């Protein structure tokens, strides 16, 4: 009995350490883009596959998440492509076309939402570093996505690392827009 308790405790501690390291890597991967991704550029680009990316000096909000996830050895380009191929109904109707496209599918907020929801990453509790947040922007009704940082404001809420138009930035904008989804990798 004592041995199984010790093993269970060790597994729980290991899980906390691994998740803690994952959070740090995810946030570091997002922060790394600040000062490097300088513009917002939504152009359609033919990418290599897997691990394809546009030049790091440009991108959109989803590129911040895609690049950060690669620090965890998760290639959303590949994962979403394979998931959409295996589960087309999950993605049907999210965009005007349902065809598979490894150049753009992972660079669309609704596709990332569908993938994260299917993985069971959706959470309802408070925001913390490493959480991925989706908003609906009031000025153009577009979806927007970013990653919560370790840095917090005076109320203890995390800043967000995102690209909303002027390159990747770390800003106190968590409550600036209507939050429509919230994910935590587990």
C-alpha positions as CSV (number, residue, x, y, z in Angstrom):
1,X,0.0,0.0,0.0
2,X,2.8,2.4,1.0
3,X,4.7,1.5,-2.2
4,X,1.7,2.2,-4.5
5,X,1.1,5.5,-2.8
6,X,4.7,6.5,-3.3
7,X,4.5,5.5,-7.0
8,X,1.3,7.4,-7.5
9,X,2.8,10.5,-5.8
10,X,5.9,10.2,-8.0
11,X,3.8,10.0,-11.2
12,X,1.7,13.0,-10.1
13,X,4.9,15.1,-9.3
14,X,6.4,14.0,-12.6
15,X,3.3,15.1,-14.4
16,X,3.4,18.5,-12.8
17,X,7.1,18.9,-13.6
18,X,6.5,17.9,-17.2
19,X,3.5,20.1,-17.6
20,X,5.4,23.0,-16.0
21,X,8.3,22.5,-18.5
22,X,5.7,22.4,-21.3
23,X,4.1,25.6,-20.2
24,X,7.5,27.3,-20.1
25,X,8.5,26.0,-23.5
26,X,5.2,27.1,-25.0
27,X,5.4,30.6,-23.5
28,X,9.1,30.9,-24.5
29,X,8.2,29.8,-28.0
30,X,5.6,32.5,-28.3
31,X,7.8,35.2,-26.7
32,X,10.7,34.3,-29.0
33,X,8.6,35.7,-31.8
34,X,8.3,39.2,-30.2
35,X,10.7,41.5,-32.0
36,X,11.1,38.9,-34.8
37,X,7.6,38.8,-36.3
38,X,7.2,42.4,-37.2
39,X,4.2,42.5,-39.5
40,X,0.8,41.0,-39.9
41,X,0.6,39.3,-43.3
42,X,-2.4,37.0,-44.1
43,X,-1.2,36.1,-47.6
44,X,-1.7,32.5,-48.8
45,X,1.7,30.9,-49.2
46,X,2.7,27.4,-50.5
47,X,4.5,25.8,-47.6
48,X,6.7,22.7,-47.2
49,X,5.1,19.9,-45.3
50,X,5.5,18.9,-42.6
51,X,6.9,21.8,-40.4
52,X,6.2,24.4,-43.1
53,X,6.3,28.1,-42.1
54,X,6.4,31.5,-43.7
55,X,9.3,33.8,-43.0
56,X,9.3,34.5,-39.2
57,X,9.3,38.3,-39.9
58,X,5.7,38.1,-40.8
59,X,2.6,36.1,-39.9
60,X,-0.9,36.2,-38.4
61,X,-2.2,35.3,-35.0
62,X,-2.3,31.6,-35.6
63,X,1.4,31.6,-36.6
64,X,2.2,32.7,-33.1
65,X,0.5,29.5,-31.8
66,X,1.8,27.2,-34.5
67,X,5.4,28.3,-33.9
68,X,5.1,28.1,-30.1
69,X,3.6,24.6,-30.3
70,X,6.7,23.5,-32.3
71,X,8.8,24.1,-29.2
72,X,6.8,21.2,-27.7
73,X,7.5,19.1,-30.8
74,X,3.9,19.5,-31.9
75,X,3.5,20.4,-35.5
76,X,0.0,21.8,-35.9
77,X,0.3,21.8,-39.7
78,X,0.7,18.0,-39.7
79,X,-1.7,17.3,-36.8
80,X,-4.5,19.4,-38.2
81,X,-4.0,18.1,-41.7
82,X,-4.1,14.4,-40.5
83,X,-7.1,15.1,-38.2
84,X,-9.0,16.9,-40.9
85,X,-8.3,14.0,-43.2
86,X,-9.5,11.4,-40.7
87,X,-12.4,13.4,-39.3
88,X,-13.7,15.7,-42.1
89,X,-17.0,16.3,-40.4
90,X,-15.3,18.0,-37.5
91,X,-14.1,20.7,-39.8
92,X,-17.0,20.8,-42.3
93,X,-18.6,24.2,-42.6
94,X,-16.0,26.1,-40.7
95,X,-14.7,27.8,-43.9
96,X,-16.0,28.2,-47.5
97,X,-14.0,25.2,-48.6
98,X,-13.7,21.8,-47.0
99,X,-10.8,20.5,-49.1
100,X,-7.6,19.6,-47.3
101,X,-4.8,22.2,-47.7
102,X,-1.6,21.8,-45.6
103,X,-0.7,25.4,-46.6
104,X,-3.5,27.1,-44.8
105,X,-5.6,24.7,-42.6
106,X,-3.3,25.1,-39.5
107,X,-3.3,28.9,-40.0
108,X,-7.1,29.2,-39.4
109,X,-8.4,29.9,-35.9
110,X,-11.6,27.8,-36.2
111,X,-9.5,24.8,-37.4
112,X,-7.2,25.1,-34.3
113,X,-10.3,25.4,-32.1
114,X,-11.9,22.3,-33.6
115,X,-8.6,20.3,-33.2
116,X,-8.0,21.5,-29.6
117,X,-11.6,20.8,-28.6
118,X,-11.4,17.2,-30.1
119,X,-8.2,16.7,-28.0
120,X,-10.1,17.6,-24.8
121,X,-8.0,20.8,-24.2
122,X,-11.0,23.1,-23.6
123,X,-11.2,24.5,-20.0
124,X,-13.5,26.8,-18.1
125,X,-11.4,27.8,-15.1
126,X,-9.1,30.8,-14.7
127,X,-6.4,31.9,-17.1
128,X,-2.8,31.0,-16.5
129,X,0.5,31.0,-18.4
130,X,0.4,28.7,-21.4
131,X,-3.4,28.8,-21.9
132,X,-4.5,29.5,-25.4
133,X,-7.4,32.0,-25.8
134,X,-9.7,32.7,-28.7
135,X,-11.6,36.0,-29.1
136,X,-14.1,37.4,-31.5
137,X,-12.9,40.9,-32.5
138,X,-15.6,43.6,-32.3
139,X,-14.3,45.7,-35.2
140,X,-14.3,43.1,-37.9
141,X,-16.0,40.0,-36.4
142,X,-12.8,37.9,-37.1
143,X,-11.6,35.3,-34.7
144,X,-8.3,35.9,-33.0
145,X,-6.0,33.6,-31.0
146,X,-3.1,34.1,-28.5
147,X,-1.1,32.5,-25.7
148,X,-1.2,33.6,-22.1
149,X,2.2,34.7,-20.7
150,X,3.9,34.3,-17.3
151,X,3.7,38.1,-17.1
152,X,0.6,39.4,-15.2
153,X,-1.2,42.7,-14.8
154,X,-2.1,44.3,-11.4
155,X,-5.2,42.1,-11.2
156,X,-3.0,39.0,-11.6
157,X,-4.3,38.2,-15.1
158,X,-1.8,37.1,-17.7
159,X,-0.6,39.2,-20.5
160,X,-1.2,37.7,-24.0
161,X,1.4,37.0,-26.7
162,X,-0.3,37.5,-30.1
163,X,-0.2,39.2,-33.4
164,X,-3.2,41.4,-34.1
165,X,-1.7,43.6,-36.7
166,X,1.7,44.9,-35.8
167,X,3.7,41.8,-35.3
168,X,4.0,39.5,-32.3
169,X,3.6,41.4,-29.1
170,X,3.1,40.7,-25.4
171,X,0.3,42.8,-24.2
172,X,-2.3,43.2,-21.4
173,X,-5.3,42.5,-23.7
174,X,-6.9,39.3,-22.2
175,X,-10.2,41.1,-21.5
176,X,-10.1,43.6,-24.3
177,X,-12.2,41.4,-26.7
178,X,-15.0,38.9,-26.3
179,X,-13.5,35.6,-25.2
180,X,-15.1,32.7,-27.1
181,X,-12.8,29.8,-26.2
182,X,-10.1,28.8,-23.8
183,X,-7.7,25.8,-24.0
184,X,-5.0,24.3,-21.9
185,X,-2.7,21.6,-23.2
186,X,-2.9,18.6,-20.9
